[in-house]
Amino acid sequence: MNNNGDAAAEPRTPTQAVDRALSMLVLLARRGPSGVTELARELGVHKSTASRLMTALEKYRFVEQSGSRGKFQLGFGIVRLAGATTAQLDIARESHPVCVRLAAELHGTVSLSVRESGGATAVVQEPSTERNWIGLRVPLHATASGKALLANYAHEDLDEVLRGPLQRFTANTITSRGALVADLLRVRARGWAASSGEFEPDLHSVAVPVRAPGGRLAGALSVSAGPEHLRPADFPDVARVLAEAADEVHERLRQLAGP
Protein backbone atom coordinates (compact mmCIF):
# COMPACT_ATOMS: atom_id res chain seq x y z
CA MET A 1 0.00 0.00 0.00
CA ASN A 2 1.32 3.39 -0.95
CA ASN A 3 -0.29 6.60 0.27
CA ASN A 4 2.90 8.65 0.32
CA GLY A 5 2.37 10.53 -2.91
CA ASP A 6 -0.42 11.24 -5.32
CA ALA A 7 1.79 10.83 -8.38
CA ALA A 8 2.71 7.30 -7.38
CA ALA A 9 -0.91 6.41 -6.79
CA GLU A 10 -2.33 7.99 -9.97
CA PRO A 11 -3.70 5.47 -12.47
CA ARG A 12 -1.13 5.23 -15.26
CA THR A 13 -3.64 4.08 -17.88
CA PRO A 14 -7.38 4.57 -18.50
CA THR A 15 -7.82 0.87 -17.70
CA GLN A 16 -6.36 1.36 -14.21
CA ALA A 17 -8.66 4.33 -13.59
CA VAL A 18 -11.70 2.30 -14.65
CA ASP A 19 -10.56 -0.63 -12.51
CA ARG A 20 -10.24 1.60 -9.42
CA ALA A 21 -13.58 3.31 -10.05
CA LEU A 22 -15.32 -0.07 -10.33
CA SER A 23 -13.50 -1.27 -7.24
CA MET A 24 -14.97 1.71 -5.37
CA LEU A 25 -18.47 0.68 -6.39
CA VAL A 26 -17.83 -2.87 -5.17
CA LEU A 27 -16.50 -1.51 -1.86
CA LEU A 28 -19.55 0.70 -1.38
CA ALA A 29 -21.84 -2.25 -2.11
CA ARG A 30 -20.03 -4.26 0.58
CA ARG A 31 -19.40 -1.57 3.21
CA GLY A 32 -22.37 0.73 2.79
CA PRO A 33 -21.91 4.52 3.20
CA SER A 34 -18.19 5.28 3.37
CA GLY A 35 -15.89 8.29 3.32
CA VAL A 36 -13.28 9.04 0.69
CA THR A 37 -10.47 8.50 3.22
CA GLU A 38 -11.76 5.02 4.07
CA LEU A 39 -12.10 4.07 0.41
CA ALA A 40 -8.64 5.43 -0.44
CA ARG A 41 -7.11 3.42 2.39
CA GLU A 42 -8.90 0.25 1.30
CA LEU A 43 -7.81 0.64 -2.32
CA GLY A 44 -4.28 1.74 -1.51
CA VAL A 45 -4.48 5.07 -3.32
CA HIS A 46 -3.99 8.68 -2.31
CA LYS A 47 -7.06 10.47 -0.96
CA SER A 48 -7.00 13.03 -3.81
CA THR A 49 -7.06 10.19 -6.35
CA ALA A 50 -10.03 8.61 -4.61
CA SER A 51 -11.76 11.98 -4.48
CA ARG A 52 -11.35 12.53 -8.24
CA LEU A 53 -12.69 9.07 -9.01
CA MET A 54 -15.64 9.67 -6.68
CA THR A 55 -16.39 12.97 -8.44
CA ALA A 56 -16.53 11.16 -11.79
CA LEU A 57 -18.84 8.48 -10.38
CA GLU A 58 -21.05 11.13 -8.81
CA LYS A 59 -21.37 12.92 -12.16
CA TYR A 60 -23.12 9.87 -13.60
CA ARG A 61 -25.10 9.31 -10.37
CA PHE A 62 -23.38 5.99 -9.68
CA VAL A 63 -22.67 7.37 -6.19
CA GLU A 64 -24.34 10.08 -4.13
CA GLN A 65 -23.88 11.81 -0.79
CA SER A 66 -25.45 9.85 2.05
CA GLY A 67 -27.12 11.29 5.10
CA SER A 68 -23.87 10.89 7.00
CA ARG A 69 -21.63 13.90 6.58
CA GLY A 70 -18.79 13.31 4.13
CA LYS A 71 -19.89 9.80 3.21
CA PHE A 72 -20.99 8.34 -0.11
CA GLN A 73 -23.34 5.52 -1.05
CA LEU A 74 -24.41 3.83 -4.28
CA GLY A 75 -26.60 6.13 -6.36
CA PHE A 76 -29.60 5.85 -8.61
CA GLY A 77 -27.42 5.44 -11.72
CA ILE A 78 -26.75 1.87 -10.59
CA VAL A 79 -30.49 1.24 -10.42
CA ARG A 80 -30.93 2.64 -13.94
CA LEU A 81 -28.31 0.26 -15.32
CA ALA A 82 -29.84 -2.65 -13.44
CA GLY A 83 -33.22 -1.70 -14.86
CA ALA A 84 -31.88 -1.93 -18.40
CA THR A 85 -30.51 -5.41 -17.65
CA THR A 86 -33.81 -6.44 -16.07
CA ALA A 87 -35.67 -5.33 -19.21
CA GLN A 88 -33.49 -7.65 -21.33
CA LEU A 89 -34.04 -10.50 -18.88
CA ASP A 90 -37.79 -9.87 -19.01
CA ILE A 91 -37.98 -9.99 -22.80
CA ALA A 92 -35.82 -13.13 -22.90
CA ARG A 93 -38.03 -14.90 -20.36
CA GLU A 94 -41.34 -13.79 -21.87
CA SER A 95 -40.36 -14.55 -25.47
CA HIS A 96 -38.90 -18.00 -24.80
CA PRO A 97 -42.13 -20.05 -24.96
CA VAL A 98 -43.15 -18.12 -28.07
CA CYS A 99 -39.82 -18.95 -29.72
CA VAL A 100 -40.18 -22.63 -28.84
CA ARG A 101 -43.59 -22.77 -30.54
CA LEU A 102 -42.42 -20.83 -33.59
CA ALA A 103 -39.38 -23.05 -34.10
CA ALA A 104 -41.64 -26.09 -34.33
CA GLU A 105 -44.15 -24.29 -36.56
CA LEU A 106 -41.69 -22.70 -38.97
CA HIS A 107 -39.05 -25.48 -38.98
CA GLY A 108 -36.21 -23.02 -38.54
CA THR A 109 -34.04 -21.41 -35.90
CA VAL A 110 -36.02 -18.72 -34.07
CA SER A 111 -34.20 -15.97 -32.18
CA LEU A 112 -35.05 -12.92 -30.11
CA SER A 113 -32.34 -10.29 -30.50
CA VAL A 114 -31.73 -6.96 -28.80
CA ARG A 115 -29.67 -3.93 -29.77
CA GLU A 116 -26.17 -3.94 -28.27
CA SER A 117 -23.18 -1.70 -29.02
CA GLY A 118 -23.84 -1.15 -32.69
CA GLY A 119 -25.00 -4.72 -33.34
CA ALA A 120 -27.81 -7.19 -32.67
CA THR A 121 -27.32 -9.83 -29.98
CA ALA A 122 -29.51 -12.90 -29.58
CA VAL A 123 -30.77 -13.48 -26.04
CA VAL A 124 -33.03 -16.42 -26.98
CA GLN A 125 -32.52 -19.14 -29.58
CA GLU A 126 -34.73 -22.14 -30.28
CA PRO A 127 -33.91 -24.86 -30.89
CA SER A 128 -30.35 -25.20 -29.62
CA THR A 129 -28.14 -26.12 -32.55
CA GLU A 130 -24.47 -26.30 -33.46
CA ARG A 131 -24.88 -22.68 -34.58
CA ASN A 132 -25.31 -21.10 -31.17
CA TRP A 133 -26.00 -17.39 -31.64
CA ILE A 134 -26.84 -16.51 -28.03
CA GLY A 135 -24.60 -13.72 -26.78
CA LEU A 136 -22.96 -13.18 -30.18
CA ARG A 137 -23.22 -9.71 -31.69
CA VAL A 138 -24.03 -9.70 -35.41
CA PRO A 139 -23.92 -6.74 -37.80
CA LEU A 140 -27.04 -4.63 -38.18
CA HIS A 141 -26.80 -4.04 -41.94
CA ALA A 142 -26.30 -7.68 -42.98
CA THR A 143 -28.92 -9.54 -40.92
CA ALA A 144 -32.71 -9.56 -40.83
CA SER A 145 -32.77 -8.93 -37.07
CA GLY A 146 -30.32 -6.07 -37.46
CA LYS A 147 -32.32 -4.45 -40.24
CA ALA A 148 -35.57 -4.83 -38.29
CA LEU A 149 -33.88 -2.91 -35.48
CA LEU A 150 -32.19 -0.36 -37.76
CA ALA A 151 -35.43 0.50 -39.55
CA ASN A 152 -36.87 1.59 -36.21
CA TYR A 153 -33.88 3.62 -35.03
CA ALA A 154 -34.19 7.29 -34.29
CA HIS A 155 -32.77 9.42 -37.11
CA GLU A 156 -29.62 10.42 -35.20
CA ASP A 157 -28.88 6.80 -34.20
CA LEU A 158 -29.26 5.66 -37.80
CA ASP A 159 -26.89 8.37 -38.97
CA GLU A 160 -24.31 7.14 -36.47
CA VAL A 161 -24.49 3.59 -37.83
CA LEU A 162 -24.31 4.73 -41.45
CA ARG A 163 -21.39 7.08 -40.89
CA GLY A 164 -18.71 4.43 -41.29
CA PRO A 165 -18.08 1.85 -44.02
CA LEU A 166 -20.42 -1.15 -44.24
CA GLN A 167 -18.45 -4.38 -44.00
CA ARG A 168 -18.93 -6.99 -46.72
CA PHE A 169 -19.50 -10.56 -45.48
CA THR A 170 -20.75 -12.25 -48.66
CA ALA A 171 -21.37 -11.33 -52.28
CA ASN A 172 -24.94 -10.40 -51.27
CA THR A 173 -24.06 -8.02 -48.41
CA ILE A 174 -25.39 -4.50 -48.87
CA THR A 175 -22.39 -2.17 -48.60
CA SER A 176 -23.84 0.95 -50.23
CA ARG A 177 -25.36 3.50 -47.85
CA GLY A 178 -27.99 4.44 -50.43
CA ALA A 179 -28.98 0.82 -51.06
CA LEU A 180 -29.24 0.14 -47.33
CA VAL A 181 -31.40 3.22 -46.72
CA ALA A 182 -33.70 2.12 -49.56
CA ASP A 183 -33.93 -1.36 -48.03
CA LEU A 184 -34.74 0.10 -44.60
CA LEU A 185 -37.51 2.23 -46.11
CA ARG A 186 -39.03 -0.96 -47.51
CA VAL A 187 -38.72 -2.58 -44.09
CA ARG A 188 -40.57 0.33 -42.47
CA ALA A 189 -43.32 0.23 -45.11
CA ARG A 190 -44.05 -3.50 -44.90
CA GLY A 191 -43.15 -4.07 -41.24
CA TRP A 192 -40.56 -6.84 -41.70
CA ALA A 193 -36.95 -7.33 -42.76
CA ALA A 194 -35.18 -10.09 -44.65
CA SER A 195 -31.66 -11.23 -45.36
CA SER A 196 -30.85 -13.54 -48.27
CA GLY A 197 -27.34 -14.85 -47.76
CA GLU A 198 -26.09 -11.41 -46.71
CA PHE A 199 -24.24 -12.48 -43.56
CA GLU A 200 -23.68 -16.15 -44.31
CA PRO A 201 -24.17 -17.40 -47.89
CA ASP A 202 -26.20 -20.43 -46.83
CA LEU A 203 -28.60 -18.61 -44.51
CA HIS A 204 -31.88 -16.82 -45.17
CA SER A 205 -33.79 -15.02 -42.43
CA VAL A 206 -36.88 -12.92 -41.78
CA ALA A 207 -37.40 -10.64 -38.77
CA VAL A 208 -39.98 -8.28 -37.27
CA PRO A 209 -39.63 -5.68 -34.50
CA VAL A 210 -40.90 -6.39 -30.99
CA ARG A 211 -42.35 -3.52 -28.97
CA ALA A 212 -42.20 -3.00 -25.22
CA PRO A 213 -45.17 -1.51 -23.33
CA GLY A 214 -45.51 2.09 -24.45
CA GLY A 215 -44.31 1.35 -27.97
CA ARG A 216 -40.55 1.48 -27.39
CA LEU A 217 -38.48 -0.84 -29.59
CA ALA A 218 -37.48 -3.80 -27.42
CA GLY A 219 -35.94 -6.25 -29.87
CA ALA A 220 -36.40 -8.26 -33.06
CA LEU A 221 -37.96 -11.68 -33.53
CA SER A 222 -36.50 -13.71 -36.40
CA VAL A 223 -36.42 -17.11 -38.05
CA SER A 224 -33.44 -18.41 -40.01
CA ALA A 225 -32.97 -21.44 -42.25
CA GLY A 226 -31.12 -22.61 -45.32
CA PRO A 227 -32.39 -21.37 -48.70
CA GLU A 228 -33.87 -24.79 -49.41
CA HIS A 229 -36.19 -24.41 -46.40
CA LEU A 230 -36.79 -20.63 -46.39
CA ARG A 231 -37.22 -19.19 -49.88
CA PRO A 232 -37.75 -15.49 -50.70
CA ALA A 233 -41.25 -16.42 -51.91
CA ASP A 234 -42.01 -17.59 -48.36
CA PHE A 235 -40.88 -14.36 -46.68
CA PRO A 236 -44.24 -12.51 -46.58
CA ASP A 237 -46.16 -15.46 -45.11
CA VAL A 238 -43.41 -16.14 -42.55
CA ALA A 239 -43.36 -12.44 -41.64
CA ARG A 240 -47.10 -12.54 -40.86
CA VAL A 241 -46.57 -15.45 -38.47
CA LEU A 242 -43.66 -13.63 -36.81
CA ALA A 243 -45.69 -10.41 -36.49
CA GLU A 244 -48.48 -12.24 -34.66
CA ALA A 245 -45.88 -13.79 -32.35
CA ALA A 246 -44.28 -10.39 -31.75
CA ASP A 247 -47.69 -9.06 -30.70
CA GLU A 248 -47.94 -11.96 -28.26
CA VAL A 249 -44.54 -11.10 -26.75
CA HIS A 250 -45.64 -7.47 -26.49
CA GLU A 251 -48.80 -8.51 -24.64
CA ARG A 252 -46.83 -10.72 -22.26
CA LEU A 253 -44.52 -7.80 -21.48
CA ARG A 254 -47.50 -5.49 -21.00
CA GLN A 255 -49.08 -7.87 -18.49
CA LEU A 256 -45.74 -8.21 -16.71
CA ALA A 257 -45.50 -4.43 -16.40
CA GLY A 258 -48.95 -4.28 -14.79
CA PRO A 259 -51.55 -1.50 -14.99
LUMTOR-878891 format. One record per residue (C-alpha): y, z, x; residue number from 1. Coordinates in steps of 0.05 Angstrom, whole numbers, always signed. Example, Ala and Ser with C-alpha at 12.3 -4.5 7.8 and 13.67 -1.06 7.14 Angstrom:
2
@py: -90, pz: +156, px: +246, k: 1
@py: -21, pz: +143, px: +273, k: 2
***
This chain:
259
@py: +0, pz: +0, px: +0, k: 1
@py: +68, pz: -19, px: +26, k: 2
@py: +132, pz: +5, px: -6, k: 3
@py: +173, pz: +6, px: +58, k: 4
@py: +211, pz: -58, px: +47, k: 5
@py: +225, pz: -106, px: -8, k: 6
@py: +217, pz: -168, px: +36, k: 7
@py: +146, pz: -148, px: +54, k: 8
@py: +128, pz: -136, px: -18, k: 9
@py: +160, pz: -199, px: -47, k: 10
@py: +109, pz: -249, px: -74, k: 11
@py: +105, pz: -305, px: -23, k: 12
@py: +82, pz: -358, px: -73, k: 13
@py: +91, pz: -370, px: -148, k: 14
@py: +17, pz: -354, px: -156, k: 15
@py: +27, pz: -284, px: -127, k: 16
@py: +87, pz: -272, px: -173, k: 17
@py: +46, pz: -293, px: -234, k: 18
@py: -13, pz: -250, px: -211, k: 19
@py: +32, pz: -188, px: -205, k: 20
@py: +66, pz: -201, px: -272, k: 21
@py: -1, pz: -207, px: -306, k: 22
@py: -25, pz: -145, px: -270, k: 23
@py: +34, pz: -107, px: -299, k: 24
@py: +14, pz: -128, px: -369, k: 25
@py: -57, pz: -103, px: -357, k: 26
@py: -30, pz: -37, px: -330, k: 27
@py: +14, pz: -28, px: -391, k: 28
@py: -45, pz: -42, px: -437, k: 29
@py: -85, pz: +12, px: -401, k: 30
@py: -31, pz: +64, px: -388, k: 31
@py: +15, pz: +56, px: -447, k: 32
@py: +90, pz: +64, px: -438, k: 33
@py: +106, pz: +67, px: -364, k: 34
@py: +166, pz: +66, px: -318, k: 35
@py: +181, pz: +14, px: -266, k: 36
@py: +170, pz: +64, px: -209, k: 37
@py: +100, pz: +81, px: -235, k: 38
@py: +81, pz: +8, px: -242, k: 39
@py: +109, pz: -9, px: -173, k: 40
@py: +68, pz: +48, px: -142, k: 41
@py: +5, pz: +26, px: -178, k: 42
@py: +13, pz: -46, px: -156, k: 43
@py: +35, pz: -30, px: -86, k: 44
@py: +101, pz: -66, px: -90, k: 45
@py: +174, pz: -46, px: -80, k: 46
@py: +209, pz: -19, px: -141, k: 47
@py: +261, pz: -76, px: -140, k: 48
@py: +204, pz: -127, px: -141, k: 49
@py: +172, pz: -92, px: -201, k: 50
@py: +240, pz: -90, px: -235, k: 51
@py: +251, pz: -165, px: -227, k: 52
@py: +181, pz: -180, px: -254, k: 53
@py: +193, pz: -134, px: -313, k: 54
@py: +259, pz: -169, px: -328, k: 55
@py: +223, pz: -236, px: -331, k: 56
@py: +170, pz: -208, px: -377, k: 57
@py: +223, pz: -176, px: -421, k: 58
@py: +258, pz: -243, px: -427, k: 59
@py: +197, pz: -272, px: -462, k: 60
@py: +186, pz: -207, px: -502, k: 61
@py: +120, pz: -194, px: -468, k: 62
@py: +147, pz: -124, px: -453, k: 63
@py: +202, pz: -83, px: -487, k: 64
@py: +236, pz: -16, px: -478, k: 65
@py: +197, pz: +41, px: -509, k: 66
@py: +226, pz: +102, px: -542, k: 67
@py: +218, pz: +140, px: -477, k: 68
@py: +278, pz: +132, px: -433, k: 69
@py: +266, pz: +83, px: -376, k: 70
@py: +196, pz: +64, px: -398, k: 71
@py: +167, pz: -2, px: -420, k: 72
@py: +110, pz: -21, px: -467, k: 73
@py: +77, pz: -86, px: -488, k: 74
@py: +123, pz: -127, px: -532, k: 75
@py: +117, pz: -172, px: -592, k: 76
@py: +109, pz: -234, px: -548, k: 77
@py: +37, pz: -212, px: -535, k: 78
@py: +25, pz: -208, px: -610, k: 79
@py: +53, pz: -279, px: -619, k: 80
@py: +5, pz: -306, px: -566, k: 81
@py: -53, pz: -269, px: -597, k: 82
@py: -34, pz: -297, px: -664, k: 83
@py: -39, pz: -368, px: -638, k: 84
@py: -108, pz: -353, px: -610, k: 85
@py: -129, pz: -321, px: -676, k: 86
@py: -107, pz: -384, px: -713, k: 87
@py: -153, pz: -427, px: -670, k: 88
@py: -210, pz: -378, px: -681, k: 89
@py: -197, pz: -380, px: -756, k: 90
@py: -200, pz: -456, px: -760, k: 91
@py: -263, pz: -458, px: -716, k: 92
@py: -298, pz: -407, px: -761, k: 93
@py: -276, pz: -437, px: -827, k: 94
@py: -291, pz: -509, px: -807, k: 95
@py: -360, pz: -496, px: -778, k: 96
@py: -401, pz: -499, px: -843, k: 97
@py: -362, pz: -561, px: -863, k: 98
@py: -379, pz: -594, px: -796, k: 99
@py: -453, pz: -577, px: -804, k: 100
@py: -455, pz: -611, px: -872, k: 101
@py: -417, pz: -672, px: -848, k: 102
@py: -461, pz: -682, px: -788, k: 103
@py: -522, pz: -687, px: -833, k: 104
@py: -486, pz: -731, px: -883, k: 105
@py: -454, pz: -779, px: -834, k: 106
@py: -510, pz: -780, px: -781, k: 107
@py: -460, pz: -771, px: -724, k: 108
@py: -428, pz: -718, px: -681, k: 109
@py: -374, pz: -681, px: -720, k: 110
@py: -319, pz: -644, px: -684, k: 111
@py: -258, pz: -602, px: -701, k: 112
@py: -206, pz: -610, px: -647, k: 113
@py: -139, pz: -576, px: -635, k: 114
@py: -79, pz: -595, px: -593, k: 115
@py: -79, pz: -565, px: -523, k: 116
@py: -34, pz: -580, px: -464, k: 117
@py: -23, pz: -654, px: -477, k: 118
@py: -94, pz: -667, px: -500, k: 119
@py: -144, pz: -653, px: -556, k: 120
@py: -197, pz: -600, px: -546, k: 121
@py: -258, pz: -592, px: -590, k: 122
@py: -270, pz: -521, px: -615, k: 123
@py: -328, pz: -540, px: -661, k: 124
@py: -383, pz: -592, px: -650, k: 125
@py: -443, pz: -606, px: -695, k: 126
@py: -497, pz: -618, px: -678, k: 127
@py: -504, pz: -592, px: -607, k: 128
@py: -522, pz: -651, px: -563, k: 129
@py: -526, pz: -669, px: -489, k: 130
@py: -454, pz: -692, px: -498, k: 131
@py: -422, pz: -623, px: -506, k: 132
@py: -348, pz: -633, px: -520, k: 133
@py: -330, pz: -561, px: -537, k: 134
@py: -274, pz: -536, px: -492, k: 135
@py: -264, pz: -604, px: -459, k: 136
@py: -194, pz: -634, px: -464, k: 137
@py: -194, pz: -708, px: -481, k: 138
@py: -135, pz: -756, px: -478, k: 139
@py: -93, pz: -764, px: -541, k: 140
@py: -81, pz: -839, px: -536, k: 141
@py: -154, pz: -860, px: -526, k: 142
@py: -191, pz: -818, px: -578, k: 143
@py: -191, pz: -817, px: -654, k: 144
@py: -179, pz: -741, px: -655, k: 145
@py: -121, pz: -749, px: -606, k: 146
@py: -89, pz: -805, px: -646, k: 147
@py: -97, pz: -766, px: -711, k: 148
@py: -58, pz: -710, px: -678, k: 149
@py: -7, pz: -755, px: -644, k: 150
@py: +10, pz: -791, px: -709, k: 151
@py: +32, pz: -724, px: -737, k: 152
@py: +72, pz: -701, px: -678, k: 153
@py: +146, pz: -686, px: -684, k: 154
@py: +188, pz: -742, px: -655, k: 155
@py: +208, pz: -704, px: -592, k: 156
@py: +136, pz: -684, px: -578, k: 157
@py: +113, pz: -756, px: -585, k: 158
@py: +167, pz: -779, px: -538, k: 159
@py: +143, pz: -729, px: -486, k: 160
@py: +72, pz: -757, px: -490, k: 161
@py: +95, pz: -829, px: -486, k: 162
@py: +142, pz: -818, px: -428, k: 163
@py: +89, pz: -826, px: -374, k: 164
@py: +37, pz: -880, px: -362, k: 165
@py: -23, pz: -885, px: -408, k: 166
@py: -88, pz: -880, px: -369, k: 167
@py: -140, pz: -934, px: -379, k: 168
@py: -211, pz: -910, px: -390, k: 169
@py: -245, pz: -973, px: -415, k: 170
@py: -227, pz: -1046, px: -427, k: 171
@py: -208, pz: -1025, px: -499, k: 172
@py: -160, pz: -968, px: -481, k: 173
@py: -90, pz: -977, px: -508, k: 174
@py: -43, pz: -972, px: -448, k: 175
@py: +19, pz: -1005, px: -477, k: 176
@py: +70, pz: -957, px: -507, k: 177
@py: +89, pz: -1009, px: -560, k: 178
@py: +16, pz: -1021, px: -580, k: 179
@py: +3, pz: -947, px: -585, k: 180
@py: +64, pz: -934, px: -628, k: 181
@py: +42, pz: -991, px: -674, k: 182
@py: -27, pz: -961, px: -679, k: 183
@py: +2, pz: -892, px: -695, k: 184
@py: +45, pz: -922, px: -750, k: 185
@py: -19, pz: -950, px: -781, k: 186
@py: -52, pz: -882, px: -774, k: 187
@py: +7, pz: -849, px: -811, k: 188
@py: +5, pz: -902, px: -866, k: 189
@py: -70, pz: -898, px: -881, k: 190
@py: -81, pz: -825, px: -863, k: 191
@py: -137, pz: -834, px: -811, k: 192
@py: -147, pz: -855, px: -739, k: 193
@py: -202, pz: -893, px: -704, k: 194
@py: -225, pz: -907, px: -633, k: 195
@py: -271, pz: -965, px: -617, k: 196
@py: -297, pz: -955, px: -547, k: 197
@py: -228, pz: -934, px: -522, k: 198
@py: -250, pz: -871, px: -485, k: 199
@py: -323, pz: -886, px: -474, k: 200
@py: -348, pz: -958, px: -483, k: 201
@py: -409, pz: -937, px: -524, k: 202
@py: -372, pz: -890, px: -572, k: 203
@py: -336, pz: -903, px: -638, k: 204
@py: -300, pz: -849, px: -676, k: 205
@py: -258, pz: -836, px: -738, k: 206
@py: -213, pz: -775, px: -748, k: 207
@py: -166, pz: -745, px: -800, k: 208
@py: -114, pz: -690, px: -793, k: 209
@py: -128, pz: -620, px: -818, k: 210
@py: -70, pz: -579, px: -847, k: 211
@py: -60, pz: -504, px: -844, k: 212
@py: -30, pz: -467, px: -903, k: 213
@py: +42, pz: -489, px: -910, k: 214
@py: +27, pz: -559, px: -886, k: 215
@py: +30, pz: -548, px: -811, k: 216
@py: -17, pz: -592, px: -770, k: 217
@py: -76, pz: -548, px: -750, k: 218
@py: -125, pz: -597, px: -719, k: 219
@py: -165, pz: -661, px: -728, k: 220
@py: -234, pz: -671, px: -759, k: 221
@py: -274, pz: -728, px: -730, k: 222
@py: -342, pz: -761, px: -728, k: 223
@py: -368, pz: -800, px: -669, k: 224
@py: -429, pz: -845, px: -659, k: 225
@py: -452, pz: -906, px: -622, k: 226
@py: -427, pz: -974, px: -648, k: 227
@py: -496, pz: -988, px: -677, k: 228
@py: -488, pz: -928, px: -724, k: 229
@py: -413, pz: -928, px: -736, k: 230
@py: -384, pz: -998, px: -744, k: 231
@py: -310, pz: -1014, px: -755, k: 232
@py: -328, pz: -1038, px: -825, k: 233
@py: -352, pz: -967, px: -840, k: 234
@py: -287, pz: -934, px: -818, k: 235
@py: -250, pz: -932, px: -885, k: 236
@py: -309, pz: -902, px: -923, k: 237
@py: -323, pz: -851, px: -868, k: 238
@py: -249, pz: -833, px: -867, k: 239
@py: -251, pz: -817, px: -942, k: 240
@py: -309, pz: -769, px: -931, k: 241
@py: -273, pz: -736, px: -873, k: 242
@py: -208, pz: -730, px: -914, k: 243
@py: -245, pz: -693, px: -970, k: 244
@py: -276, pz: -647, px: -918, k: 245
@py: -208, pz: -635, px: -886, k: 246
@py: -181, pz: -614, px: -954, k: 247
@py: -239, pz: -565, px: -959, k: 248
@py: -222, pz: -535, px: -891, k: 249
@py: -149, pz: -530, px: -913, k: 250
@py: -170, pz: -493, px: -976, k: 251
@py: -214, pz: -445, px: -937, k: 252
@py: -156, pz: -430, px: -890, k: 253
@py: -110, pz: -420, px: -950, k: 254
@py: -157, pz: -370, px: -982, k: 255
@py: -164, pz: -334, px: -915, k: 256
@py: -89, pz: -328, px: -910, k: 257
@py: -86, pz: -296, px: -979, k: 258
@py: -30, pz: -300, px: -1031, k: 259
***
